[in-house]
Amino acid sequence: MQGTPDIAQLRNLLFGKDYEALLALKAQFEDSEQYSARIASVIAEAITRREAHDGAISTALMPTVERSLTHAISSNPKRFADVLYPVMGPAIRKSIQQALNEALATFNQLLEQSLSLRSWHWRFDAWRTGQSYAQIALLNTLIYQVEQVFLIHRESGLLLNHLVSEHVHSKDPEIISSMLTAIQDFINDSFATEGDGDLDTLQLGKLTVLIEHAPHAVLALVVRGSVPGELRHLLAETCETIHQQYDHALQTYQGDASPFTGIESLLNDCLVKKHKTKEKCHPWLAYTLLLTLLGALAWWVYQYEQHQALLIQQAAEVEQAQQIALQTLTQQLQQQQSQQAVLQVSLQTLLDQQQQQTAQQAKQAADNAATIAALSQQIEAASHTFDKAQTDIDPKHPGIVTLSKDILALLHAAQQANKTLQVIILGHADGSGSVTLNQQMSQQRADNLRNVLIQAGIPAFVLAAHSSNQKNERSTHYRVSLY
């Protein structure tokens, strides 16, 4: 009986065309291929909107992306090495070159001091303390002080910031920064250099100027005394930190140094100095290393015992979890059967609600259309009369109050109907004056009435004021437009 023409006709009379749509929707949910195709058509837009809302997509996909990258690198490491070679190759070569330069500089200092009278005293100290001569020489040569720090904009050569150590007298820092820039330009113009041809060191008697060139800035340290290798490393790290924190300000620099007012804390870390010490040094490093090894051994024993206890506990938990999973599967099967029955009831309820909603929407649309028509006729039939040669309007006039209420009601009804309302106010004047005076009088009356209606709460975009050439009337009329 379900497939007979009479039953089908009765079903169409009772439920209408929405019944077929609901059946198609139910078939789509039950068919995994159709459901997957439907989701695939909107999944990109859904991911974009969720990511723009709270960024949860990135958090959710991060573990999956990390595992995928780990698996890809483990499967084909040569591919990733080939991809990263253009980036990592120059960086590794530059790092190796800098490390070699620092080692050669330290070794050169030791050689310079090896034949002096002071070196014999250092050799005696090395024999007395049991340390190597290189250690004693290095300890005595690492005496230095960073007296000045210059931060210069690389493209313009302007000084961004300048710090001076205590008890150090400095001349005009702007002139010094300009001279450093001029010297660099002179070297680039006068000598043919290959690769990294930037000037990185200047020797001025007991003063040494260390220069670090970065993409957008140049950082220079004026050092008095022997320059240690770690000072060059500190200079590079500080320059990298400045580019990380002030990259946008460096790229958009136009001569205003105000965005770099908080950079003194980074530059102040470069004002370091080291003095001689006559106190006997205890082997704190050896003590610390021994305590660290003992602590590490104790920690390893503790972690081993904890790991064994954890394995026993995990075995018990796995057995318990298997029992719980079996019970959960049984409950899910029962819930699935009950959910199928609930789904059928929900579909029928949804069908009834949709029919009621359609009827209500149709009735509401008809009522709204009738309201719009009635209010439009009422507004267009209204008018406001002026005294002769008068343009003022009383906001409390009953006709004005009624007119403003009608326009607000019509605006509300138009918005519900997704329409835009515009009320044109036409000002009139009699023929007693000149054409120009009548035109001004008509426009003034329309403008004054528009201002009064705006003060009454009507949006300005709804109202438009125009003058009318119609004579023998000292009034205003209205024309309603909906689009």
C-alpha positions in Angstrom: 0.0 0.0 0.0 3.0 2.3 0.5 3.8 2.6 -3.2 0.3 2.9 -4.6 -0.6 6.1 -6.5 -3.3 7.0 -3.9 -0.9 6.8 -1.0 1.7 8.9 -2.9 -1.0 11.5 -3.8 -2.2 11.7 -0.2 1.4 12.1 1.0 2.0 15.0 -1.4 -1.2 16.7 -0.2 -0.2 16.3 3.5 3.5 17.1 3.4 4.1 18.9 0.1 7.4 19.0 -1.8 9.4 19.2 1.4 8.9 15.5 2.1 11.0 14.6 -0.9 13.7 17.0 0.2 13.8 15.4 3.6 14.0 11.9 2.1 16.9 13.0 -0.1 18.6 14.5 3.0 18.1 11.3 4.9 19.5 9.3 2.0 22.5 11.6 1.8 23.3 11.0 5.5 23.0 7.3 5.2 25.1 7.1 2.0 28.7 7.6 3.0 29.9 8.6 -0.5 27.3 11.3 -0.9 28.0 12.6 2.6 31.7 12.7 2.0 31.2 14.5 -1.3 29.1 17.1 0.4 31.6 17.7 3.1 34.5 17.9 0.6 32.7 20.8 -1.2 32.8 23.0 1.9 35.7 21.7 4.0 38.2 24.4 2.6 35.9 27.3 3.5 35.1 25.7 6.9 38.8 25.4 7.8 39.4 29.0 6.7 36.6 30.4 8.8 37.5 28.4 11.9 41.2 29.4 11.6 40.3 33.0 11.3 37.9 32.7 14.3 40.2 31.3 17.0 43.2 29.5 15.3 42.2 26.1 16.6 42.9 24.4 13.3 46.6 25.2 13.6 46.7 23.8 17.1 44.8 20.6 16.0 46.9 20.0 12.9 50.3 20.7 14.5 50.8 17.1 15.9 49.8 15.6 12.6 52.1 17.9 10.6 55.0 17.2 12.9 54.5 13.4 12.6 54.2 13.7 8.8 57.5 15.7 8.6 59.3 13.3 10.9 58.1 10.3 8.8 59.0 12.1 5.6 62.5 13.0 6.8 63.1 9.5 8.1 61.9 8.0 4.8 63.8 10.3 2.4 66.5 12.4 4.3 68.4 13.1 1.1 65.4 15.0 -0.4 65.2 17.3 2.6 69.0 17.8 2.6 68.8 18.9 -1.1 66.0 21.3 -0.4 67.7 23.0 2.6 71.2 23.1 1.0 70.8 26.6 -0.6 69.9 28.0 2.8 72.0 26.0 5.2 75.2 25.9 3.0 76.1 29.6 3.1 75.1 29.9 6.8 77.4 26.9 7.8 80.3 28.2 5.8 80.0 31.7 7.3 79.8 30.2 10.8 82.9 28.0 10.2 84.8 31.0 8.8 83.9 33.1 11.8 85.0 30.4 14.3 88.3 29.9 12.5 88.9 33.7 12.5 88.3 33.8 16.3 90.6 30.9 16.9 93.4 32.4 14.8 93.0 35.8 16.6 93.4 34.0 20.0 96.3 32.0 18.8 98.0 35.1 17.4 97.7 36.8 20.8 99.4 33.9 22.5 102.3 34.0 19.9 102.7 37.8 20.4 103.2 37.3 24.1 105.3 34.2 24.0 108.7 36.0 23.5 108.2 38.9 25.9 109.7 39.3 29.4 106.2 38.9 30.8 106.0 35.4 29.2 108.8 34.1 31.5 106.7 35.1 34.5 103.7 33.3 33.0 105.8 30.2 32.4 106.9 30.2 36.0 103.2 30.5 37.1 102.3 27.6 34.8 105.0 25.4 36.4 104.0 26.5 39.9 100.3 25.9 39.5 100.5 22.8 37.3 98.5 24.4 34.5 99.5 24.7 30.9 101.3 27.8 29.5 98.4 28.4 27.1 95.9 28.6 30.0 98.1 31.1 32.0 98.7 33.3 28.9 95.1 33.3 27.9 94.1 34.2 31.5 96.4 37.2 31.5 95.5 38.4 28.0 91.7 38.4 28.4 91.7 42.0 29.8 89.4 44.3 27.9 86.6 46.9 28.1 84.0 47.8 25.6 83.9 51.6 25.8 81.4 52.5 23.2 78.5 50.9 21.2 77.3 52.3 17.9 74.1 51.2 16.2 74.0 52.5 12.6 71.3 52.2 9.9 73.0 50.4 7.1 71.1 51.9 4.1 71.3 55.6 5.2 74.4 55.5 7.4 72.5 57.5 10.2 73.2 56.8 13.9 70.3 55.0 15.6 71.7 54.8 19.1 74.9 55.2 21.0 76.1 54.1 24.5 79.2 55.0 26.4 80.8 53.2 29.4 81.4 55.1 32.7 84.4 57.3 32.9 84.9 57.3 29.1 84.9 60.5 27.1 83.3 60.4 23.7 83.4 62.9 20.9 80.5 63.5 18.5 79.0 60.0 17.8 77.3 61.2 14.6 80.7 62.1 13.1 82.2 58.7 14.1 79.3 56.7 12.6 79.5 58.7 9.4 83.3 58.0 9.2 82.7 54.3 9.7 80.2 54.3 6.9 82.6 56.4 4.7 85.5 54.0 5.3 83.3 51.0 4.4 82.2 52.7 1.2 85.8 53.7 0.4 86.9 50.0 0.7 84.1 48.8 -1.5 84.9 51.3 -4.2 88.7 50.9 -4.1 89.2 47.2 -3.7 87.7 44.3 -5.6 86.2 42.0 -3.0 84.5 38.7 -3.4 81.7 37.2 -1.3 81.3 38.9 2.1 83.5 42.1 1.6 82.3 44.0 4.6 84.9 45.6 7.0 84.6 43.8 10.3 87.7 45.0 12.3 89.6 48.3 12.8 92.8 48.5 14.8 93.6 51.9 16.3 96.6 51.5 18.7 95.1 50.0 21.9 91.6 50.4 20.5 89.9 47.8 18.4 86.6 48.4 16.5 84.5 45.3 16.0 81.9 45.7 13.3 78.9 43.4 12.6 77.1 43.9 9.3 73.4 42.8 9.2 70.8 43.3 6.4 69.4 46.6 7.8 71.8 47.7 10.5 75.5 47.8 11.5 76.6 47.3 15.1 80.1 48.5 16.1 81.9 48.0 19.4 85.0 50.1 20.5 87.1 47.8 22.6 90.2 48.8 24.6 92.7 46.0 25.3 92.8 42.4 24.0 89.7 41.3 22.3 88.4 37.8 23.3 86.8 35.5 20.9 83.5 35.4 22.7 83.0 39.2 22.2 82.6 38.6 18.5 79.9 36.0 19.3 78.2 38.5 21.7 78.2 41.1 18.9 76.6 38.7 16.4 73.9 37.6 18.9 73.0 41.1 19.8 72.7 42.1 16.2 70.5 39.1 15.4 68.3 40.0 18.4 67.9 43.6 17.3 66.8 42.4 13.8 64.3 40.0 15.3 62.7 42.6 17.6 63.0 45.8 15.4 62.9 44.3 11.9 59.9 46.4 10.8 61.3 49.6 12.3 64.6 49.1 10.5 63.0 48.4 7.2 60.7 51.5 7.4 63.3 53.9 8.9 63.0 57.4 7.5 65.2 59.3 10.0 62.9 59.1 13.1 64.8 57.2 15.9 61.8 57.2 18.3 60.9 53.5 17.5 64.3 52.5 18.9 64.0 54.1 22.3 63.8 50.7 24.1 66.9 49.3 22.4 69.3 50.5 25.1 68.7 47.4 27.2 70.1 45.2 24.4 73.0 47.5 23.6 73.9 47.9 27.3 74.6 44.1 27.5 77.5 44.8 25.1 79.2 47.2 27.5 81.3 44.4 29.2 84.7 44.5 30.7 87.1 42.1 32.4 89.7 42.8 35.1 92.7 40.9 36.4 92.2 38.9 39.6 94.8 37.9 42.1 92.7 35.5 44.1 93.5 31.9 43.9 90.9 30.1 41.8 89.5 26.9 43.2 88.5 24.1 40.9 84.8 24.9 41.1 84.2 23.6 37.7 85.6 20.2 38.6 83.5 20.2 41.8 80.4 21.1 39.9 81.1 18.4 37.2 81.6 15.8 39.9 78.4 16.8 41.7 76.6 16.8 38.4 77.8 13.3 37.6 76.7 12.0 41.0 73.4 13.7 40.7 72.9 12.3 37.2 73.7 8.8 38.5 71.3 9.1 41.3 68.6 10.5 39.0 69.2 7.6 36.5 68.7 5.0 39.3 65.6 6.8 40.5 64.2 7.0 36.9 65.0 3.3 36.3 63.0 2.3 39.4 60.2 4.6 38.4 60.2 3.2 34.9 59.8 -0.4 36.2 57.0 0.6 38.5 55.3 2.4 35.6 55.5 -0.6 33.3 53.8 -2.7 36.0 51.1 -0.1 36.4 50.6 0.3 32.7 50.1 -3.4 32.2 47.4 -3.3 34.8 45.8 -0.3 33.3 45.9 -1.9 29.8 44.0 -4.9 31.1 41.5 -2.8 32.8 41.1 -0.6 29.7 40.4 -3.6 27.6 37.6 -4.6 29.9 36.2 -1.1 29.9 36.4 -1.0 26.1 34.4 -4.2 25.8 31.7 -2.8 28.0 31.7 0.5 26.1 31.3 -1.3 22.8 28.3 -3.2 24.1 26.7 0.0 25.4 27.4 1.8 22.0 25.6 -1.0 20.1 22.6 -0.5 22.4 22.7 3.3 22.0 23.0 3.0 18.2 19.7 1.1 18.1 18.0 3.6 20.2 19.5 6.5 18.2 18.0 5.1 14.9 14.5 5.3 16.5 15.2 8.8 17.8 16.4 9.8 14.3 13.1 8.8 12.7 11.1 10.7 15.3 13.4 13.7 14.8 12.9 13.7 11.0 9.1 13.7 11.4 9.3 16.5 14.0 11.6 18.5 11.6 9.1 18.1 8.8 6.2 19.4 11.0 8.3 22.3 12.2 9.3 23.3 8.6 5.7 23.3 7.4 4.7 25.5 10.3 7.6 27.8 9.7 6.8 28.1 6.0 3.2 29.0 6.8 4.2 31.6 9.4 6.8 33.2 7.1 4.1 33.4 4.3 1.6 35.1 6.7 4.3 37.4 8.1 5.3 38.4 4.6 1.7 39.2 3.6 1.1 41.2 6.7 4.3 43.1 6.3 3.5 43.9 2.6 0.0 45.2 3.7 1.6 47.3 6.4 4.1 48.8 3.9 1.4 49.6 1.4 -0.8 51.3 4.1 2.0 53.3 5.6 3.2 54.4 2.2 -0.2 55.7 1.2 -0.6 57.4 4.6 2.7 59.2 4.3 2.2 60.3 0.7 -1.3 61.6 1.6 0.1 63.7 4.5 1.3 67.3 4.2 2.5 70.1 6.4 1.3 73.7 5.7 3.4 76.8 6.4 2.4 80.3 7.0 3.3 82.9 4.3 7.0 83.5 4.0 7.7 81.1 6.9 10.0 78.1 6.8 10.2 77.2 10.6 8.7 73.9 11.8 7.6 73.0 15.3 9.0 69.6 16.2 6.1 69.0 18.5 3.4 69.6 15.9 0.9 66.7 15.9 1.3 66.2 12.2 5.1 66.1 12.4 5.0 63.6 15.3 2.6 61.4 13.4 4.7 61.6 10.3 7.9 60.6 12.1 6.2 57.6 13.7 4.8 56.5 10.4 8.2 56.8 8.7 9.9 54.8 11.5 7.2 52.1 11.3 7.6 52.0 7.5 11.4 51.7 7.9 11.0 48.8 10.3 8.6 47.0 7.9 10.9 47.6 4.9 13.9 46.2 6.8 12.0 43.1 7.6 11.1 42.8 3.9 14.8 43.3 2.9 14.0 46.5 1.1 15.6 50.0 1.2 13.3 52.9 2.1 13.7 56.4 0.8 11.3 59.3 1.5 11.6 62.3 -0.7 10.4 65.6 0.9 9.1 68.0 -1.6 8.9 71.7 -0.6 6.4 74.0 -2.2 5.9 77.8 -2.3 3.1 80.1 -3.6 3.6 82.4 -6.6 3.8 85.6 -4.6 7.6 86.0 -4.9 10.2 85.7 -7.6 11.2 82.4 -9.1 14.5 82.4 -7.3 12.9 83.3 -3.9 10.2 80.7 -4.3 12.9 78.1 -5.2 14.9 79.0 -2.1 11.8 79.0 0.1 10.7 75.6 -1.2 14.2 74.1 -0.6 14.5 75.6 2.9 11.1 74.2 3.9 12.1 70.7 2.7 15.5 70.9 4.5 14.0 72.1 7.8 11.5 69.4 7.8 14.2 66.8 7.0 16.3 68.1 10.0 13.3 67.9 12.3 12.6 64.3 11.2 16.3 63.3 11.7 16.2 64.8 15.2 13.1 62.6 15.8 15.2 59.5 15.3 14.9 58.8 11.5 18.2 57.8 9.9 19.5 60.5 7.6 20.0 58.2 4.6 16.2 57.6 4.5 15.3 61.2 3.9 16.0 63.4 0.8 14.9 67.1 0.5 14.0 68.7 -2.8 12.2 71.8 -4.0 9.1 71.6 -6.2 8.1 74.0 -9.0 4.4 73.6 -8.1 2.9 76.9 -7.1 -0.1 78.1 -4.9 0.9 75.8 -2.1 2.9 76.7 1.1 3.4 73.1 2.2 5.5 70.0 2.0 4.5 66.7 0.5 6.2 63.3 0.5 7.1 60.6 -2.0 7.9 57.1 -0.8 10.3 54.8 -2.7 11.2 51.1 -1.9 13.9 49.2 -3.7 
